[in-house]
Amino acid sequence: MLDKDHLAVFREWVAKYGPTFKYQGFLRRTRVFTLDLKAINHVLMNSYLYQKPKDLLYNLEIVVGKGVLIVEEDAHKNQRRALLRDIWASKIKEGSGEARVDALSWLGRTALEVIGEADSSNGSGFGYKFGALSEDPNHRDELSQAFATMFKVGRGVNLIALLRGPIPILRYFQTGMDVENSKAVEIMQRVGRKILEERRHEIMSTKTSTRKDLLSLLVRANNSNDIPENQRLTDEEVLAQIPTFIVAGHESTGTATTWVLYSISKDKSIQEKLRAELQTIDTDNPTMDELNSLPYLDAVVRETLRLFPAVATNSRVAMKDDIIPLDSPMTDRLGNEHHSIHVSKGQGVVIPIALINTSKQIWGEDALEFNPSRWNTVPEGVSDIPGLWGNILTFSGGPRGCIGFRFSLVEIKALLFTLVRSFDLDLAVPHEDIIAKSDVTLVCTRNKNWNFQVPREQSRGSSTVTRPGTETAKPQSFYQAVIYQRVLMKIAVYGTRKYDNESLTQAVAGANIEFTFIETLLDELTVQLADGHDAVCLFVNDVCNAEVLKHLNNLGVKFIALRCAGYNNVDLSAAAKYNIKVARVPAYSPEAVAEFTVGMIMTVVRKYHKAYNRVREGNFLLDGLLGFNLHGKTVGLIGTGKIGLLTGKILSKGFGCTVVAYDPFPSPLAAEYGIEYAEKLDDLLKRADIVSLHCPLTEETKYIINDNTLGKMKGGVVLINTSRGGLIDTYALIRALKLGHVSAVGMDVYERESTYFFADSSAKVIHDDVFARLLSFYNVFMTGHQAFLTQEALTNIAETTISNLLSLESTGNCPNLVS
């Protein structure tokens, strides 16, 4: 794999062995590779269980030191991008109308300058002037040159450097690159200490210092009286923030912007469409909100980061034995099917970022093409990608997601705003000569030199463009940073039980989230308990109507995280009115509910529950326990989402049933699972011996089982409901039971279950007469909404809920948003 494109190798293996497999890596160490999104989500969310390999950490530490996390806030103003524009424009003048520029080098230096320099009044970065944009290398600051050495592209693979990560004793052997790196590190530490001492002296001697650059904020926060001594950073840790932040910001930003220019130079129609949109902004210094209001600019940036992630693959190591769940089963060499993977302590797991971002199964046949318009209608499967931002895995996901993504996004947009408005861009070499090369980040290179041709600067109609040679406004802050510690996110979790508390507590390890567990359900009387919380976490029977949402808004609650797939208990119109965002868990464990459904069918058909009670009392008579074979019977499924499909697959493939389904949106997997579709619901009802409900509760599906539909079913039909209680008109069902038209009923839900379910009412009188009457029938088997309750489901619910909350807090969006 050292001699070949490792992504191409992985693609070959996926085509040959499927999306999940194990292989022997460097030094014959076994690794798990998977494209399964459920498995990837499990690994990324369990950041304490799956950590970065020690050899990778060693190599990263050589470059960035032991940096702590830094969280960026929104950026909004023009920075050194205007200077870059003027430098390129001057080259055009020198070249009589066109110029060749090394885009990768210039953009990387611009990003470094943006991070480094700051206005003392509303600054950013480190408040340090790198001089990176100087064309004379002798005029560049030595710290700038040190970083240039550390991030030099194309230095080749050194065997000693490769081996000493996993073999510590080899770290004593020096290479040529080590000499260069050591000199650069010495410069960074020496200059860094000087900057740190100057900044500390200024802050400690002038208590009213208003500096807001990153280093000043860090020093001020680290010396705050509110910080316990054992939590203060050492000077070495403070200094480590400089390379940490630059790696997170400037390197990936410069590279990503270069890939954008490459892509829009290949397709001039995209470049012209982007330029036309940028010209609608009538200022050279757009705000962050103005940049984010441009949909095509956003689509171009998203598409670039999808197709050219800064890091193509990542890896984690299991800190203890674990079971990784799979969304799609894996078949081993013996032909056995597995729905999970056993991972041993110390075993590596590959996170194939680039392959997931370009998977044809997820994105479609054009997944490897640059097409910003795909973001107008994103494929359904994309929402399952557990990425930190934008339905892509470029910035990773979970508690250890990329620390610099906000800064990078806004800086990329601002650089494009200035450059694309000002210049026509063409490739100076054939695009076939451009290759991706992975060092610290995935970069584009052409034998260490890739140039853009910039033929001309044009007047852009009514838009205002600063002309070369005119006075440039004083650069202003391009972003601001909040450092040292993430703001704690407080979540009020309603309707909890012991199993909820345990699964959420385990899954939240490492994330800056604090839960308040509340056993009572949310309603108008209990909403006040959410005071002081950023979000509420709800289950199926919590009441979240317009009145409750009004109170939540007054209390400052910003998000609602549902621990379930259904959202019929939330007034989405009212939530939108108060700008409270709602996220759900769309598919926590479809296998759990499907298996429970089949078990419920077997129970009511073969009367397991009655036999169990009889034998417990010493009654071994078989009278009254007569059932029928499922083999050859027709089962009707109303709804073919993931649960419905899996239920049908079990009944068709496992029991030999004829499975007929009705769904307004047929699934392409149905035929493979042995399921045929009825054209009309009436056709299904007339044919089915057993009817099982698997559809959501909406206005259209409420009381889908009523006097009319029950009357169209076969006499002696068996009815199963593990979906939502409101799908069945209970009065109508009671009438059908009394007439003997329905022979047996299995229900895990009830339309007014919130009064009794998830609580012990064994010593209380049931005042719901309809419910009491239903329970009195000998042929009705009722459970208390437990179909979901498996260890795997609880783990998935907790992980997805936390992922939703982290994504909403950091980006204001998430893949599982409900609107």
N, C-alpha and C positions, 0 to 999 in steps of 0.2 A: 504493500500500500504506500510505501515511501516513494516508489517510482511511478505510481499512477494517481490519477485524480481519485481521492478516497471517496468522494460522493458518487462517482461513477461505479466504483467497486460496490458500494452499498446498494446502489440501484440494481446492479446485476444480481446480488445476493437476494434482494427482495423479490425480484422476478423469479428466482429459482426456488427460494425456500419460504416465501411468504413474508408478511409484515413483522413477524416476531420470531427471533431465533437467537441462539447463543453461538459465539465463535471465540477462538483463541486469538488474543491480541498480542501486543508486544511482550516479549519474555514469557509467552505461552500463558498469559493471564486470561482467564475466562471472562468474557463480557456478555451482557445481555443487550441486544439491539431490538428496538420496537418502534413501530410507527403508530401503535395503538394509543389513541388519545386518552382513553381511560387510564391506561398504565402510566402514560407521561404525566397526567394530572396527579396521580398518586405519588409519583416520585418527586415532582416539584413542590407539592404542598407539604410533604413530610420532610422539611429541610433539616431537621435534626437527625432523622433516620438516614437520609441520603445526603451525604456531604461531598464536597469537591475532593478529588484524589490528592493525597499528600504530595505526589511528585508534581502535579499541576500547580498546587499552591506554592511549592518551592520555586518553580520557574516564574510564576507571576510575582512572587516576592522580590525576585531579582530586579524586576522593573519597577514595581509600584510600592514596595515595602509593605508594612502591615497596616494598611489603611482601614479606618472605620467607615461606616456607611454615611453618605451625605445625601440629603433629599432636596431636590431642586424645586423651587416654585416657579410660577409663570414668568415668562420673559416677554418684554413688550417693545423695546425700542431698537432703532438702528444702531449698529456698532461699527466695527472696522470693515464691514462689507462695502461701505461707500469708498473707502480707501482702496480696496481691491479693485473695484470698478474703475477708479481713476488710473490705477497702475496699468490695467489692461488697455484702457483707452489710450494712454500715452504710447503704449507699444504699437497700437494701430497707426497712430500718427507717424511714428518712426518707420513703420513698414509700408507707408503709402497706401493705407486702406485696409490692410490685413496683417494679422500677426499670428504666430504660433506660440502658444503658452503651455507650460506644464501644469495642467489643471490640478492634478492630484497634489503636487507640491504646494502650489499657491493656496489651494483651499485648506489644506492641513495647517499651513502657517497662519492663514486668516483665523481659523478656529482657535489656534493657540493664542493669538493676540486677543481675541474676544474674551477668552477665559481669563487671561492674565491681567489686562488693564481694566481699571474701574474708575468711575467718577466718584469722588469722595462723598458726594451728597447722597447719591442713590446707587452706589456701586455694585459691583459683581465680581466674580472670580477671586483673584488673590491680591488685587490692588498692586500689580507688578507689571512693569513695562518690559516685555520680552524683546521687542524690536524685531519680531519674526518676519515682518513684511519688508524689511530693508533688503534691497537687491544686492547690496554689498555684504558678503558674509562677515567681513571684518567689523561691520557696524551692528551686527546682531549680538544681543546679550549672550554671555557664555552659558547661562541657564537654558536659553533657547537652543543653542548648539548642543548642549547635553541631551535635551529631549530628542533632538533630531538624530543623535547617535543611537539612543535607546530604541527609536521606532524606525530605524533604517530598514527598508523593505528589500527582500531578495538576498539576504546574506547567506542563504543556503542552509542545508541541514548538516549539523555537526554531530558526529556519532557520540563523542564524549558528552556533549551537551544533552543529547537525547537520552543517554543511559544514566546520567547522574541523578535524574529525578527519581526513578525507582531504585537506584543503587547508590545510597548516600555516600559510600566511601569514595566514589569517583568525583565527588564534589571538590576534592582536594586537588584534582588535576585541572590546570588552567588551559584555556584555549585563546586564540586570537580575539575572539569576540568578548571573552571575559576581560581582557585587558582594556578594550574599548569601553565595555560596560562599567568596569571599576572606576575608570577615569570620570565617566559621566555621572556615576553615583556619587563620587567624591565631590564633584562640582555642585550637584543638586543639594547635598547635605550641607556643604559650606555656605553656599549662597542662601539656602533655605534658613539656616540658623541665623544668618545676619538679618534676613527679612523678619524672622520671628522675633528676634531681640528688639529690633527697631519698632515693630508693631506693639510688642508688649510694653516697652518703655513709654511709647506715646499714650497707650490706653491707661496705664497705671498712673502716669504723671498728670494726665489730663482727663479727669473723670467725665468731662462733658464731650469727649470725642464722639463725633457723629459718623465716623467711617463705617460703611456697611459692606465692604468687600468680605469675601468668604473667610480669609485668614483673620481679619479683625473680629468678625462675628464669632469665630471659633475661639479665639483667645479670650474675648470678653465672656463668652458662655462658660469656658473652662475655668475662669477665675471668679465666677459668680459665687456668692455666699450660699446659694441654694443647692450647690452641688456638694455631696458628701466627698470626703477626701479619697475614699476608695474608688470613686467613680471619675476622678479627674484624670485627664489624659497626660501622659508624660510628654516631654519635648519631642522625643522620637516619634510618638504616636501623632502628635500635631503635625510634625514635618511630613509624615507619611501621607497626609491628606492631599498634598500638592500633586504627586504623581498619580495617586488614586483617582482624583477628580479629573485630571487631564486625560488619563486613559479612558475614563467613562464618558468624557465629553468630546475633547477635540479630535482624537484619532478616529472614532467612529463617525463623527459629524463630517469631517473633511472627506472621508472615504465615501460615505453615503451620498454626499452632494456631487462628488465626481461621477458616481454611477448614474445619478439623475442626468447630468449633462451628457454622459455617454449615450444614454437611452434616448433622450430627446434629440440628440444629434443624428442618431440612426433613423428616427422617424420624425421628419420635419413637420408632419401634420399635427403631431402631439405638441411639438414645440410652439407652433403657431397658435394652437388652441389655448395652450397655457399662457402664452404672451397676451393674447386677447383678454383673458380673464384678469391677468395682473394689471392691465391698463385701466381697468374699471376703478382702481383705487387712485385717487387724485392727490396723492402725497408720496414723497420719497421715503418718509419715515412712518410706515404704518404701525398701528398698535397691534398687540397680540390678537385682540379680538377681530381686528380687520383681516389679519392673515388667516385666522381660523375660520373666517366667514367665506373663504374662497373654496368651494367644493372640489374644483378640478385640481387645484394646487394640492389639496389634502389627498386626493386620489393618486396623484403622481407620486407624492412622498410615500404613501402607503404601499403602492405597487413596487416602488424601488426597494423599500425595506423588506418587502415580502420576497422579492426575487434575489436581492443581494444583501442578506443579513451580514452584520459585522462579524459574527462568529457562526461558522457553518455547522459545527457540531459542538456539543458540550458533553460533559460526563459527570457522573456521580458514583460514589461508592457506598454500598450498604454498610451501616455501622453495626447491624445485627441481622439475624435471619428474619426474612419477611416474605409475605405472600403479596404479589402484585396482581391486582384484578385486571382482566382483559375485557374489552367490549366485544371483540371478535375472537372466537376460540382459535387456539393454535393446535396444529396437528404435528405430533412428534414423528421420529423416524419409524416407529412401529405402527403408525396409523392411528394412535390414540389421540382423542380430542381433549384439550385442556382449556379451562376457562380462567386460569390464573397461572402465574409463574412463581416457582419457589426460588428465592434469591438467598444465597448464603452470605454470612458476614464476610466483608472484604471483597465481595464480587462487584465488578463495575457495571454500570448501566449507561448506555450511550443515549444522549438526547439529540436526535438527528434534526436539528432546527431547520436547515435548508431543505431537507427532504420533505418535512411536514409542510413547510411553506410552499412547496412546489408539487405536492402530491396530486396526481391526476384524479385519484379517487375522491379527493376533497374539493379540488378547485376546477376540475374539468379537463378536457383534452388539451386546452391551450394553457395549461398551468405553467409551462416553461417560457411563455411569451410575455413581453412587456405590454400590458393592456390596462391602463388606468380606468377605463370604462367598466371593468368588471366590478368595481366597487359600487356601481349604481344598483346592481342586483347581486348580492353575495350568495353563493350556494348555501343550502341549508346546513350541510355538514360543517361549514366553517365555524359556526357558533360553538362547536365542541372543542375547538383548539384552546388550551388553557393558558393563553398568552396574557402578559401583563397589559398589553395595549393592542387595539386594532385588529383582533381576530388573527393575529400572526404570532409566531413564537420568537421573533427577532430579539425582543427585549426579555426573553425568558418568561417566567411566571412564578407564582407563589411568593413566600416571604423573602426569598433571595433573588427577586427580580432585579433588572438593571437599575442602577442608582442614578443614571444620568439621562434617562430617556426623555424627560420633559425638555431639558435644555437642548438636547440634540434635535428634537422635532422642531422647536421654534427657530433654532439657529439655521437648520436646513431650509426652512420656509423663507426666512429672511434673506439668506444668501441667494436663493433662487429668485426671489422677488427683485432684487437689485440686478443680478446678472442677466436674467432672461429678458427683462424689460429693456436692458441697455444694449444687448448684443445679439446678433445672429450667430449661432454656434454650429460648426461642422467638425467632423472628425478630420484630423490631419493625416491619419493613417487608415488603411482598410480595417473595418471593424473585426475581421477575422484575426488580426494581429493582437487584439486586446484579450488578455487572459486574466483570470482571477488567481491571486496568489495569497495564501494564508500564512501570515506571521502572527502578530498580535491580533490583528483584525483582518477580515477578508478584504483585500484591496485589488484594484485594477492596475495592471502594469504592462508595459511593452518593452521588455529588455531594459528595465530600469528607467524608461523614458516614454511617456505617453503624452502627446500634445493635442491641444484643441486648436483648430483654426477659427479665428474670430474675424470674419471678413469685413464687417462694417458696423458702425453705430448708426442707428436710425432715429429719426424723430417719430414719436409714438402718438401722433394725433393730438388729442386734447390732454393726454396725460403729461405730467411734469417729470422730466428726466434731467438730473444734474449733468450738465455737459462737461467734458474734459476741459480742464483749465480754469473752471469756475471755482469759486471759493467753496470748500466743503464745510458744512456745519460741524460744530464741535461734536465729536462722537459722544453718544449718550449711552446710558446703561442698557445692555441688551437683555439681561435677565437678572434676577435676584435669587439669592439662595437662603434657605433655612437649614441650619446645620446642627450637628451634635446629637440630636435625639429626635426621633419621630414623635409626632403628636399621638398620644394614646387614643385609640378609637374605642368608645364605650358602647356596648350593645346590650339592650334589654331583651332577654330571651323569654318569651311568654309560653305558657302551657307546657312546661318542661317536666320531664320525668328523669329518673336516675340515669337511664341509658342515654338520654339526650345530653345530660351534663357531662357524662364520661366521654362520649365520642367527640363533643365539641372541645372539651378541655384538652384531649389528646391531640386533636388536629390543629389546635391553635398554637401549639408550642413553637416559639420563635417569632411569631407574628405579634405586632404591637397592638393587640386587641384585648380588651377586658370585658368579660361577660358578667352580667347580673342575671342569675337564674330565678325566674318567677313562675311558681307552679300554677297560678290562676291564669285563666284565659284573658285575652285582651278584649275589652269592650268599653262602653262609655264610662263605667264606674272604675275601671282599673287603669285607664290610659294615663292617669297622673303618675303612675309608677315609672313611666318612661322619662320623667323629668331628669335632665342632666345627661342624657344619652344621645349619641349621634345617630343611632339606628335601632330599630326593633326587629326581632327575629321571630317569625310566626309559623304556626302549623295550620292544619286544615280547618280547625273549629274556632280559631280566633276571629273575632268580629272586627273588621276594618272598614266600616262604612264611612259615609261623608262626614258625620259628626265626629267620629273617632279621628279621622284624618285632619279635621280642623284643629282638634286639640293637639295632635302630634305636631302639626305645623307651628302652633303657638309655643310648643315646648322646644322647638329647634331641631326636631328629628328630620334628618335628610334622606334616610334610606329605609326601605322595608326589605328584609331578606327572608324569603319564604323557604321553609325547610321541606318543601313538597313541590310537586309538579303543577297541581291545580292552583288557580288564583281567583276562583269565583267568589271567595270571601273578601276580596279587596275591591273597593270602588275605584276603578282605574281612572275614571273621569275626574273624580275629586283629587286623586293623587297627582294627576297632571296639573290640575288647577293650582295646587300648592307646591308644585315642582318637587314632589317627593318621589324618588325613583324606586321602582319595584323590580326585584330580581327573584328568580325561582330556581329550583333544581329540576331541570326537565326530565332527566332519566337517571335516577339514583341507583336502581337495580331492577331492571325489568324482569330479570330472571326470578327474583324473589317473589314478585306478584304473580308471574305466570305459573310458577311451580305451586304456589299456594292455591291458585284458581283450579288447577288440575286436581290438587288434593281435595279441594272442597267438592268438586264434581264427584270424585270417587267416594267421598264421605256420604253424600246424600243419596247416591245411587246404590252403594253397597252397605250403607247404614253402619259404618264403623263406630259412630258415637253411641248408637243404641247397643251394639254388641259389647262395647267396652263397659258400659254401665251394668248390663245384665251379668256379665262374667264377674264383675266386682261384687255382685250380690249373690253369687253362687248359682245363677240361672244360666244353664247351658242350652236351653231350647233354641231352635232356629226359626220357630214360627214368627212371622212378621219381619224377617230379615231378608226376604227375597229381593234380589236386585236384577240388573240386566248387564250384558256385555257392552262395553264401549265399542269394541271392534265392529266395524260396519255401520255404526250409527252416524247420523248427520249432526254435526255441531255448527251452530250459527254464531258467528262473531260480529257484534256491532261495534265497529272501530278496529282499525289495524295500525295503531301506533306500535311502538316497540313491544309493549306488553301483549297486545293482541296478536302480533305476529309470532312471538315466542310461544304463546299459548296454543296457537294453531299448529305450530311446528311440532310441539310435543304430542298433541292429539293426533295429528296426521301421521307423522313419522314413527311415533312411539306406540300408539294404540290402534292405528289402522282406521281411524275415523275419516269420514268424508267431511271436510271443513269448508264451509261456505261463509263468506264475509260480505258485509256491506260497509262502505266508507265513501264519502264524497270525494276523497283524495286517495285513490288506490296506491298501494305500495308496489314498486317494481320487484321487491323481494318475495311477494306473495306466492308466485308460481313455484319458485325454488323451495319454499317451505311447505308446498303441498296444499295451498289455499286457493280456492277459486272465488271469484266475485259474482254476487247476484246484482242484476241491473237495478232492482228496486228492493227496498226494505221488505215490502210485502212478500216478494218471492222467497226471501230468506225465512221469514216467519212461517210460511206454509210448509217449508221443507224440513226445518230443524227439529230434531228430537230434544236437543239441549240448546238453549240460547244463553250466551255469555256476553256481558256488557263490558266494553273496554274503551269508551269514549269520554271526552271531558264534559263537564257540566257547563253548558252555555244556555243562552236563551232559546237556541234552536233545539237543544237536546233535553231540556228540562221536561220531565214526565214523558220521555220517549216511549216508556212502557206504561200504557194506559188501557182503559176499557177497550178502545178500538184495536190497538195492536195486540193485546192479549187475546181478543176474540179471533184474530187471524192466525194464531198459533195452533199447532196440533193439540188435540186432546191428550192430556197426560204429559205435557211438556215439562222439562226441568229448566228452571230459571236461576241463573248465577249472576251475582253482582259484586265485583271486587273493585269497582271504579268509584262512583259517587252516588250517595243515597238519593239525591234529587233526580236521578234518572228514572226512578220508579214512582208512580202515583200509588202510595201505599193503600189508600182506600180501594182503588181498583184491584190491586193484588189480593187484598183480603176477600173481595167479592169472588175473584177467580178461584181462590183456595176453597172457599165455602161451596162453590159449585163443583169442585173436583176437577176443574179444567186444567189446573196446574198440579202436577203430582208431587213435586218437591221443589224447595227453594233453598239456595245457599246464599247468604248475604254477609259481607264483611263491613257493610256500610248501611246507614239509615238516614233518611232525609233530615231528621231532627236529632241527630246523634249527639250534638254538642252538649246537651244537658246531662247525658249519662256516660258517654264513652270517655275513656282514659281516666276513669275514677271508679272507686269502689262504692257501689250502690246496693251491696248485698243486704245491708241492714236498713234499707230505706224502701218506702213504698214508691212504685213507679206510677207517677201521676199522668203520664202520657198514655191515655186509654188506647190509642191506635197502636202504639208500640207494644203495650201489654197484650193486646189482642193478637198481634202478629206473633209474639213469642209463645202464645198458647197453642199454636198449631203443632201437631206432632211431626209434621213433615217439613217444618221450617228449621233450618240449621243456621244459627247466627253466631258470628264472632265479632270482637270489638275493634275493628279496623286494625288488624294485625298483619295483613298480607305483606306489608313492606318490611316487617320487623325481622331482619337478619343482620348479622355482624357486618357483612359486606355492604348492605344498604346504608346502615348507620354511618359507616366510615365514609362512603361516597357522599352522603347528604352533608356531613360535617365539612368535608374537604371542599365541596362545591360551594357551600354557603360561605365559608371563609374566603375562598377565592373570589366570589362575587363581591363581598364586602371590601376586600383589599383593592379590587379593580375599581369599584365605585368611588372609594375614597381617593385613590391616586389619579384616576383619569375622568371620573364622572360618568363612566360608561362600563358596560361589561357584556360578554356574549349572551348572557341569559336574561337580559332586560325584558320586562313585560310592558307593553304599551297598548 
